[in-house]
Amino acid sequence: MGLLMSKIRTTVYAFFALLCCSSLTLADSSPLEIQKSTRINQLNSSFLKVALGDAAPKNTMVSSVSMFYALSILEMGASGNTNALLRNLLLTKPVESQSVAKLVALLSFQLVNEPVDSDSAHGRFQLSHSVWATTGETSGLPFVLASQFTEGVRDAYTAEVHNIDFLSPGASALINKWSLDSTNGLIKDVIDDQTLQSLTWVIANTTYFEGAWANPMRKTPPSENYRFMTSDGHLLKVDSISSSQSLRVVDNDNGSLTLSIPFSGGKYYMVLQVPAKSENNIGAWLRDVAVPEQSAAIERIFSPQVPRFNVHLRMPVFSFGQRHRFLANTPATRKLGLLPLFTNAANLTNLVNTALSHPAVQETRVGLIQQDTRIELDEKGVKAAAVTVIDGMIKSKALLSFEYRHIDIDRPFVWSIVEGQSQTVLFSGVLANPLER
């Protein structure tokens, strides 16, 4: 059933993208031009920098794609200044004639690969969307979504729409099961009953990536021959993977490296930004150099002029997960420009059917934006997933003939999983300590 639904989603994205071609000049644009008409990669750098913070580097992971699509669905339910705010967050040139839904459909068609069997070696990336509203059976306060909104999210995003009683015991389990299924078991328990009971609606997005390395990797247990140095100078013996392959490598002026590692099928890549061996303040380099320059680094590494080298690559095995929460009083909310969504000035009138919803719950604002992420990297490849939920509450509540190189990835680095043609960042993060889980 999951594979069938994935095929249906991909077919609908393709059909909707073709419909968009008659109304968008971007329809004749390259994948990279379509991506650059959005602010998806700018959102990635801002989100990652906020998540990394100013303290000592820690393992960090975000998915700007998941956040972008959740906010895009919210934009469909917003009006007035709130709609304008979201369009400015989502689009490079937010002209009124530009439809966010049609543009993201074009981007989805590029990002989402045809689903494959789990035994296949080809990479795949999948997007799933859902919208949930309370029936108010227990409270007597139903929140009914506007038909124009539900039809819009079904058509543009192939989103599932669910109406459940948020006060019913165990109601959160339905959302958690949807999250678990949509991320192939990587992420669960994104919401609990107590949180759900304070809400009137929920917008949810999941992103899931699974890719095998294009070139075989060999796993090696911890040894003296390879040690990972943390930002505070500690040397760790960790499991590592290695291979010899031809890779694109950029030598930056500051001594740092950027390299791309292909996944099988040639559509997706893992891009690494690695500090110079002489870098004394890795935390500052990650925060002030690597993350702000991430988009430019990705653009450079995909340039046809970038040389290839025969590289013996060695890097750590790692897996970790993380949760990001944005509330009205969270500094990160203001830094990402999301604060107006949390105030009583938020205009989300296009979400609600005022004729069928109880008057007490018709005016809502965002109460919480939360993203859960997880990545697992080993000799087989990478699995990564993210779930973003936007929660609404009542306003009254608050190897060829190339030069040979040996590259050990043995210091904290910035990583990204990127769709090659559009250069869209699907997931990104910082690995500070391979032993942290």
N, C-alpha and C positions, 0 to 999 in steps of 0.2 A: 504493500500500500504506500509506504514512504517513497519508494522509487517511482511509482506511478504518479504520485502527487508532484514529485520533483520534475518529471517529464512534462506534466500539465503546466506547471509554473513556467518552465523554460519556453514552452510553445506559446503561452499567453504573452510572455515578455516579447517574444519575437513578433507576434501578431500586432501587439500594441505599438511596438517600435515602428513597424511598417506603417501603421495608421498615422504615427507622428510625422512621418516623412513628408506628408502633404502640407503640414502646417509649420514645420520648423526648418529654418535655413541650416540648422545644425545637422539635419539628416544627411547632408552630403559631406559632413566634416569627418575628419579622422577620429579614431577613438581618443587620441591624446587631446584633440581640440574639444571634444565633448567633455572630457574630464576637466579641462581647464575652464570651461564655462560654468563649472560648479566651484564651490570652496571646500570640497571634500578633503583635499590634501592639506589645505591651510588649517582646517579644523583638526586634522590629525596632529600636526605639529603643535598647535595650541593645547589640545587635549593632553598630549603626551608630556609636554613641559609642565602643565599644571599637575598632572598625576605624579610626575617625578619629584616635584617640590624642591625645596631649598636645602633639605637635610642631606646626610650622606646617601649616596645612591643605593637604591634597593631594586629588586626585581619589579619591573613595571610592565604592564600590557594594556593597550587600549585598542578599540576598533572604531575608527572614525566612520567607516561604512555603516556599521550598525547604528551609531548615534545619528548619522546623516539621514538614514531612511526612517528612523523613528520620528525625527523632527519634521521630515517631509510629510509624513502622514498627519502630524499635528497641524502643519501649515494648511492642509485641506480643510480642517475644522476651525481655522482662525479667520478673523475678520479685522478690518481697520488697521490700527497701528500694530497690533500683534501679528497680523499677516505680513505686514511690511517688515517687521523685525525679523521674522523667520526667513523671508525671502532674502534679506540682506545677509543672514547667516549662511544661507544655502547656496546662493548664486553669485557669480562674479559680477554680472551686470543684470540686476533684478528689474528689468523693464516689465511693465504691466502685461505686455503681450506674450511674455515668456511663461509658459506653464511649467511649474515645478514638477507636476506629476508626469507630464510627457517627457520632460528632459531626463528624469530619473529612470523612466522606462527605457530610454535609449541607452543609458549607462548600464542598467541592469542587463540588457541584452548582451553587452560587451563583457561584463564581469562574470556572469553565470555560465558555467560550462555545462555541456550536456551531462546529465547524471550517468554514472558508471557503476558497475557492480563493485562491491567492496573488495573483490579479489583483483580488480584491474589496477595496473600500475599508474594509470593516468591521474592527474590532479583534478580535483573538482572543488567548486565553490558554490554554495547555495545560500539563498536569502529566503527567509520566511517572515510573514507578518500576520499579526492578529490584533483585533480590537475587542475589548470586553466592556460590557455595561451592566449595571445592577438592575435586576427586575424589581427590586424593592418589595418582594413578597413578605419579608419579615417586618420591615420598617414601615411599609406603606408609602415609601418615597421612591417610585420608579424613575430611572433616568433612561429615556428612550433616545437613541441616536437618530439624527436626522436622516431621512431616506436618501437625500442627495449625497450626504457624506458616506453612508454605507455602500451605496452604489459606486461612488467614486473610488473608494479604497479597494473594493472588489475588482473593479475594472482596471485601475492603474497599477495596483500592487498585488493582485490576486490574494488579498488579505482575507483571513477567516474572521467572521464576526460572530461573537458569542454573547448571549444574554443569560446571566446567571444571578442568583441571589447572593450578593457579597456578604451578607450576614449569616448565611447558612454555614454551619460547622463543616470544615473541610473544603470550603469553596476554593481556597488557594491551591489545593492539590490539582485542580483542573488546569490552572495556568502553569503550575510547575511541571505537570506531565507534558503539556504542549512544549515547554522549553526543553525538557529532557529529550523528547522525541526529535525535536527540530535540530538539536545539536548532537545527535547520535550518542547520547548518554554522557557527554562531557560536562554539561552544566545542569544543575538541578536546584531546587529550593531557592528561587529568585524572589519569592514573596511569601509572607505568612498570613494566617487568618487575621491577626491583630491589625496588621497594616491594611489589608484589604477591606476590613470593616469600616475604615475611616474614608474610603474612596467611593467615587461614583462611576468612574470609568478608568480603563487601563489601555494604553497603546503599547504593543510589544513587537520587537524585531529580534530575529536571531540570524547570525551569520555562522557558517560552518565551512571550514576548509580541510581538505585531506589531500596530501600530495606525497608521492614517493620520490626519492632523489632520482634525477636523471642518470646519475652515475653511481655505481655501488659504493657504499660506505662500509668501513670495517670498524666494529666496536672494540675498544681496548679498555681493560679495567684500570683503576688508578695505579700510577707508577711514578717513579722519579723522573722519567723522561718527559712528562708533561704535567705542568702545574699551572693552575689558573690563579692569577694575582688579583685580589680584590682592590677596590679603590683606596683602602687604608693600608695596602702593602702586604696583606696576609697571603701566603702561598698555600693553595688547596690542591690536594690530590683528588682528582675527580675522574669519573668515566668519560671517555672521549670517543669521537668518531673521526675517521680519516679516509682520504682517498687521493688519488692523483688524477687530475683532469684539467682541461683547458678552460680558463675562466677569464672573464673581463675584469680587469683591475685598474682602478684609478689611484695614482699616487698624488695626494693633495700637497699643496705648498707647505702646510704645517706638519708634514710627516705622517699624517694619518692616511689610512687606506679605505677605499670603498670597493667592494667586490660583490658580484651577483652569482648566486648558486642556483642553477636551473632545477626545476622539478620535472618529472617525466611528462612528456607531451609538449613541452616548450611554451606553455601559455603562462605559467606562474613561476615566480622566482623568489628566492630569499636574498635580500640585499643587506649586507653588513657594513656598518661604519665602525672602523676599529681605530683606537687612538694610537699615536706614535709611541714607540718604545721609550722615547725620552720624555713623554708627557708626565709632569709631576703632579698635576691636579686633575685627575680623571673626572672627578665630580663636576668641576667647573666646565671641563671640555664637553661632557655629555649634555649638560644643561644649557650652556651658553654658545656652543659651537655646533655640535653634532645634531641636536634636535632642531634648532632654528634653521639649519642648512639641509635638513633631511630631503625636502622636495627637490632642491637644486642638486643634491647628491644623486638622487634617483634619476633625475633627468640626464645628468652627465653619464652615469653608468650605462644607460641605454643608448647613448650616442653611437652611431656606426663607426666613428673615428676612434673609439676606445680600444686600446690594444688588448690582445689576449696573451696569456702566459700559460705555460705548462706549470701548474701549481700542485704542490703536495700540500693539501689542506688538512688541518687538524683543529677541531673545535669541541667544546664540551657538550655532553648530553645534559639536557635539562627539562624540567617540567614544573610549572607553577600556575596558580590561578590568582585572581585579584578581583576585588569589588570596589567600585567607585560610586559614591552617593553625593548627589547634588540637592541641597535644600536651600531655602530662602536665606538662611544665615551662614551658608558655607562660602568662604572666600572664593573657592573655585567657580562657583555659580556666577559671580560677578565677573571674574576674569574671562570666562567664556562668553559673556554677553547674554546669559540666560536669565538674569534676575527678573526682568519685566514679566516673564511668564509666570512667576511665583507671586505676583502682587494682585490685588483686587482690580487693578486696571487692565488685566489681561482680558482680551476679547476673544472668547471661544464659542461665539454664538452659532457658528456654522456646524458645530458638533451636535446640537440638541434639537430635538423635536419638541417645541414648546407646547404644542397642543396635547401631547400625550405624556409629557414628563410632569412630575409634581412641581408646583411653583417654588417650593423650598430648595430644590436641587438644580434648578435650571442654570443658575449662574455659577460657573466653576473656574478654577485656575489650576495650574500645575502645583502639586504638593511635593512631588519627589521625582527626580530622574536618577535612575540607577543602572549601572552597567556591570555585569559579571563577565569575566574573561578567563580563558584557560588555554595553555599551549603545552604540547608534549612533543619533544624532539629527540629522536634517536637515530640509529643506523638505518632504519627503514624509511624514515621521512618525517613529516610534520603533520600533526593534527592540531587545529586551532578553532576556537569557537568564542562567540560573544552573544550575550543577551542584553538588550537595552529595553527597559520599561519606563514609560512616562505615565505617572499616576495623577489622575485628576480628582480634586476634592472641592467641596462647596466653598465659595469665596469667604464665607463668614468664619471658616476654619483656617487656619493658616499653613687532448694530447697530440698535437700536430707540430709543425716546425716553429714553435714559439719559444721565446726566452723562458728558461726554467726559473721558478721561484718556489721557496718553501715559506708557507705562511702558517704560523701558529696563532690561533685566536685564543690568547691566554690572558686577556685583560677585559674588564667590562666593556661592553659594546652596545651600540644601538642596532636593532634588527627590524626589518620590515618584510612583510609578505606582499608582493606586488603583482598585479595583472600586467603583463608585459606591454601590450599594444597601447592601452590607455594610460599606463604608468600610475594607475590608481592604487593607493595604499589600502590594503584590506585589513591588515593588522600590523601593529608595530609595538615596540617596547624596548626595554633596556635589560640586559642580563648583567647583574652586579655580582651574583654569587650562585653558581650552579648547584650548590648543596641546599639552598633555601627552597622550601616547598610551599 
